């Protein structure tokens, strides 16, 4: 998960939505972290090479 998505400010005006959001956050504290198997190799590219990277797609 991206750090920026965690740091966003949200406004919940509905009590039911507020309770369900709080419940979902509480439930995530008890879940175990899962390992991820990547199907493709990850590649880091510089911003200058983005066009070249996607040239064949």
N, CA, C and O atoms as a MOPAC input file, in Angstrom:
PM7 MOZYME 1SCF
protein

 N      0.85400 1    -1.18300 1     0.00000 1
 C      0.00000 1     0.00000 1     0.00000 1
 C      0.89000 1     1.23200 1     0.00000 1
 O      1.92400 1     1.27700 1     0.66600 1
 N      0.48200 1     2.18000 1    -0.72700 1
 C      1.20400 1     3.43200 1    -0.83000 1
 C      1.06000 1     4.24600 1     0.45400 1
 O     -0.01900 1     4.28600 1     1.04600 1
 N      2.12400 1     4.88300 1     0.88000 1
 C      2.07800 1     5.70800 1     2.09100 1
 C      1.17000 1     6.91700 1     1.89600 1
 O      0.49700 1     7.34300 1     2.83400 1
 N      1.14600 1     7.47200 1     0.68700 1
 C      0.31800 1     8.65400 1     0.44200 1
 C     -1.16000 1     8.35300 1     0.64700 1
 O     -1.91100 1     9.22200 1     1.08900 1
 N     -1.58900 1     7.12800 1     0.33100 1
 C     -3.00200 1     6.81200 1     0.49300 1
 C     -3.38200 1     6.70700 1     1.96200 1
 O     -4.54700 1     6.91000 1     2.30500 1
 N     -2.44600 1     6.40100 1     2.82800 1
 C     -2.72500 1     6.32000 1     4.26600 1
 C     -2.86700 1     7.71100 1     4.86700 1
 O     -3.63800 1     7.90400 1     5.80700 1
 N     -2.14900 1     8.66000 1     4.34700 1
 C     -2.08400 1     9.99300 1     4.94400 1
 C     -3.14900 1    10.95500 1     4.43900 1
 O     -3.08500 1    12.14500 1     4.74900 1
 N     -4.10500 1    10.49100 1     3.68700 1
 C     -5.16800 1    11.35800 1     3.17700 1
 C     -6.17200 1    11.68900 1     4.28300 1
 O     -6.40300 1    10.88600 1     5.18700 1
 N     -6.75500 1    12.86500 1     4.19900 1
 C     -7.80900 1    13.27900 1     5.12000 1
 C     -9.14900 1    12.87700 1     4.52000 1
 O     -9.43300 1    13.17100 1     3.35800 1
 N     -9.96600 1    12.20500 1     5.31700 1
 C    -11.28900 1    11.81300 1     4.83500 1
 C    -12.34500 1    12.38300 1     5.76900 1
 O    -12.10500 1    12.55000 1     6.96500 1
 N    -13.49500 1    12.67600 1     5.22300 1
 C    -14.62300 1    13.16500 1     6.00900 1
 C    -15.76800 1    12.17500 1     5.85400 1
 O    -16.22300 1    11.90900 1     4.74100 1
 N    -16.23300 1    11.62900 1     6.98000 1
 C    -17.34800 1    10.69500 1     6.96100 1
 C    -18.48900 1    11.35900 1     7.71700 1
 O    -18.38300 1    11.62200 1     8.91500 1
 N    -19.57700 1    11.62700 1     7.00900 1
 C    -20.70200 1    12.33800 1     7.61500 1
 C    -21.82500 1    11.40900 1     8.06700 1
 O    -22.75200 1    11.84800 1     8.74800 1
 N    -21.75400 1    10.15400 1     7.70300 1
 C    -22.79700 1     9.19100 1     8.02600 1
 C    -22.31900 1     8.31300 1     9.18900 1
 O    -21.22200 1     7.75900 1     9.12400 1
 N    -23.12000 1     8.17800 1    10.24700 1
 C    -22.71500 1     7.40400 1    11.42200 1
 C    -22.48400 1     5.93000 1    11.09200 1
 O    -21.54900 1     5.32100 1    11.61400 1
 N    -23.32100 1     5.35400 1    10.23600 1
 C    -23.15000 1     3.94600 1     9.87500 1
 C    -21.83700 1     3.72300 1     9.12400 1
 O    -21.13000 1     2.74800 1     9.37900 1
 N    -21.51600 1     4.61600 1     8.21100 1
 C    -20.25800 1     4.50900 1     7.48500 1
 C    -19.06500 1     4.69800 1     8.41300 1
 O    -18.03600 1     4.03900 1     8.25500 1
 N    -19.20400 1     5.58200 1     9.36100 1
 C    -18.13600 1     5.82000 1    10.33100 1
 C    -17.87700 1     4.56700 1    11.15900 1
 O    -16.72400 1     4.19000 1    11.36800 1
 N    -18.93300 1     3.92300 1    11.62900 1
 C    -18.77300 1     2.69700 1    12.41900 1
 C    -18.16200 1     1.57100 1    11.58600 1
 O    -17.28700 1     0.85100 1    12.06600 1
 N    -18.61500 1     1.41800 1    10.35200 1
 C    -18.07400 1     0.34800 1     9.51500 1
 C    -16.61200 1     0.61700 1     9.15400 1
 O    -15.82800 1    -0.32600 1     9.04600 1
 N    -16.23400 1     1.87000 1     8.96900 1
 C    -14.84000 1     2.21100 1     8.69400 1
 C    -13.97000 1     1.90600 1     9.91300 1
 O    -12.89200 1     1.33000 1     9.77200 1
 N    -14.42400 1     2.28300 1    11.09500 1
 C    -13.67600 1     2.00600 1    12.32400 1
 C    -13.55600 1     0.50200 1    12.54900 1
 O    -12.50200 1     0.01900 1    12.96300 1
 N    -14.62000 1    -0.23300 1    12.28100 1
 C    -14.59700 1    -1.69200 1    12.43200 1
 C    -13.59100 1    -2.32200 1    11.45700 1
 O    -12.85100 1    -3.23400 1    11.82600 1
 N    -13.56800 1    -1.83500 1    10.22800 1
 C    -12.63300 1    -2.35800 1     9.23000 1
 C    -11.18700 1    -2.09000 1     9.63200 1
 O    -10.32400 1    -2.94900 1     9.45300 1
 N    -10.92000 1    -0.90800 1    10.17400 1
 C     -9.56300 1    -0.60200 1    10.63800 1
 C     -9.15700 1    -1.50500 1    11.79300 1
 O     -8.01800 1    -1.96900 1    11.85800 1
 N    -10.09300 1    -1.75200 1    12.70400 1
 C     -9.79800 1    -2.60300 1    13.85300 1
 C     -9.53000 1    -4.04100 1    13.41200 1
 O     -8.64500 1    -4.70100 1    13.95800 1
 N    -10.28500 1    -4.53000 1    12.43200 1
 C    -10.10600 1    -5.90000 1    11.95400 1
 C     -8.77500 1    -6.08000 1    11.22700 1
 O     -8.19700 1    -7.16600 1    11.25700 1
 N     -8.29100 1    -5.03800 1    10.58400 1
 C     -7.02000 1    -5.16500 1     9.86800 1
 C     -5.83600 1    -5.27100 1    10.82100 1
 O     -4.77900 1    -5.76700 1    10.43000 1
 N     -5.98800 1    -4.82300 1    12.04700 1
 C     -4.90200 1    -4.94700 1    13.01500 1
 C     -4.63700 1    -6.40900 1    13.36400 1
 O     -3.50800 1    -6.76400 1    13.70000 1
 N     -5.64700 1    -7.25000 1    13.28900 1
 C     -5.51500 1    -8.63900 1    13.69400 1
 C     -5.14100 1    -9.57100 1    12.54700 1
 O     -4.91600 1   -10.75700 1    12.78500 1
 N     -5.06700 1    -9.08100 1    11.32200 1
 C     -4.75800 1    -9.94700 1    10.18900 1
 C     -3.25100 1   -10.09500 1    10.03800 1
 O     -2.49000 1    -9.17900 1    10.34800 1
 N     -2.83600 1   -11.25000 1     9.56100 1
 C     -1.42400 1   -11.51800 1     9.32900 1
 C     -1.01100 1   -11.00200 1     7.95500 1
 O     -1.80100 1   -10.98400 1     7.01100 1
 N      0.21600 1   -10.59600 1     7.87600 1
 C      0.74400 1   -10.11000 1     6.61400 1
 C      0.98000 1   -11.29900 1     5.68500 1
 O      1.46800 1   -12.34200 1     6.12000 1
 N      0.63900 1   -11.14400 1     4.42500 1
 C      0.79600 1   -12.21800 1     3.45800 1
 C      1.98900 1   -11.93700 1     2.55200 1
 O      2.28100 1   -10.78900 1     2.21800 1
 N      2.66900 1   -13.01100 1     2.16500 1
 C      3.77600 1   -12.84300 1     1.22400 1
 C      3.22200 1   -12.73300 1    -0.18900 1
 O      2.16100 1   -13.27700 1    -0.49600 1
 N      3.93400 1   -12.04100 1    -1.02600 1
 C      3.50700 1   -11.81400 1    -2.40800 1
 C      4.52200 1   -12.46900 1    -3.33200 1
 O      5.72400 1   -12.22300 1    -3.22300 1
 N      4.03500 1   -13.30200 1    -4.23800 1
 C      4.88200 1   -13.90300 1    -5.26400 1
 C      4.68500 1   -13.12600 1    -6.55300 1
 O      3.57800 1   -13.06200 1    -7.08700 1
 N      5.76600 1   -12.53700 1    -7.05100 1
 C      5.68500 1   -11.74200 1    -8.26800 1
 C      5.73300 1   -12.65600 1    -9.48400 1
 O      6.57300 1   -13.55200 1    -9.56400 1
 N      4.83700 1   -12.42800 1   -10.42200 1
 C      4.81700 1   -13.21600 1   -11.64100 1
 C      5.80600 1   -12.68900 1   -12.67600 1
 O      6.24600 1   -13.43200 1   -13.55300 1
 N      6.15100 1   -11.41700 1   -12.57500 1
 C      7.06000 1   -10.79500 1   -13.52800 1
 C      8.18200 1   -10.10100 1   -12.76600 1
 O      8.02400 1    -9.70400 1   -11.61200 1
 N      9.29200 1    -9.96900 1   -13.42600 1
 C     10.42900 1    -9.29200 1   -12.81500 1
 C     10.16300 1    -7.78600 1   -12.76900 1
 O      9.64800 1    -7.21500 1   -13.73000 1
 N     10.50600 1    -7.16100 1   -11.67900 1
 C     10.34300 1    -5.70500 1   -11.54500 1
 C     11.57900 1    -4.99800 1   -12.08900 1
 O     12.70700 1    -5.45100 1   -11.89700 1
 N     11.34800 1    -3.89200 1   -12.76400 1
 C     12.43500 1    -3.13000 1   -13.35000 1
 C     12.25100 1    -1.66000 1   -12.99900 1
 O     11.16200 1    -1.10400 1   -13.14800 1
 N     13.31400 1    -1.04800 1   -12.53600 1
 C     13.26900 1     0.38600 1   -12.26500 1
 C     13.83500 1     1.11500 1   -13.46900 1
 O     14.88100 1     0.74000 1   -14.00000 1
 N     13.14500 1     2.15000 1   -13.89000 1
 C     13.60700 1     2.93100 1   -15.03700 1
 C     13.62600 1     4.40800 1   -14.66900 1
 O     12.89000 1     4.86300 1   -13.79300 1
 N     14.47000 1     5.12500 1   -15.34800 1
 C     14.54800 1     6.56900 1   -15.15200 1
 C     13.43900 1     7.23400 1   -15.94900 1
 O     12.94700 1     6.66300 1   -16.92300 1
 N     13.04200 1     8.43200 1   -15.54700 1
 C     11.93700 1     9.10500 1   -16.22300 1
 C     12.24600 1     9.38700 1   -17.69100 1
 O     11.32600 1     9.48000 1   -18.50400 1
 N     13.51900 1     9.52400 1   -18.04100 1
 C     13.88200 1     9.77100 1   -19.42500 1
 C     13.64100 1     8.54100 1   -20.30300 1
 O     13.50100 1     8.67700 1   -21.51900 1
 N     13.59100 1     7.34000 1   -19.71000 1
 C     13.48900 1     6.09800 1   -20.47400 1
 C     12.07800 1     5.51000 1   -20.49600 1
 O     11.89500 1     4.38700 1   -20.96700 1
 N     11.09700 1     6.22600 1   -20.00800 1
 C      9.73400 1     5.69800 1   -19.94100 1
 C      9.17400 1     5.44200 1   -21.33300 1
 O      8.57500 1     4.39100 1   -21.56200 1
 N      9.34800 1     6.36500 1   -22.26200 1
 C      8.83500 1     6.18300 1   -23.62400 1
 C      9.47600 1     4.96600 1   -24.29000 1
 O      8.79600 1     4.19800 1   -24.97000 1
 N     10.77100 1     4.79200 1   -24.09800 1
 C     11.45500 1     3.64200 1   -24.68100 1
 C     10.96100 1     2.33500 1   -24.06700 1
 O     10.85000 1     1.32500 1   -24.76200 1
 N     10.67100 1     2.34900 1   -22.79300 1
 C     10.21500 1     1.15200 1   -22.10000 1
 C      8.86800 1     0.67900 1   -22.64600 1
 O      8.64900 1    -0.52200 1   -22.80300 1
 N      7.96200 1     1.62300 1   -22.93700 1
 C      6.62800 1     1.27700 1   -23.42100 1
 C      6.52300 1     1.31500 1   -24.95000 1
 O      5.41400 1     1.26700 1   -25.48200 1
 N      7.61100 1     1.39600 1   -25.64600 1
 C      7.58200 1     1.51900 1   -27.10700 1
 C      6.95400 1     0.30800 1   -27.77800 1
 O      6.32800 1     0.46000 1   -28.82800 1
 N      7.09500 1    -0.88200 1   -27.22000 1
 C      6.59500 1    -2.11700 1   -27.85300 1
 C      5.18000 1    -2.47900 1   -27.41600 1
 O      4.68200 1    -3.54100 1   -27.78900 1
 N      4.53300 1    -1.64400 1   -26.65400 1
 C      3.17800 1    -1.98800 1   -26.16400 1
 C      2.10100 1    -1.19100 1   -26.85900 1
 O      0.91900 1    -1.36200 1   -26.56300 1

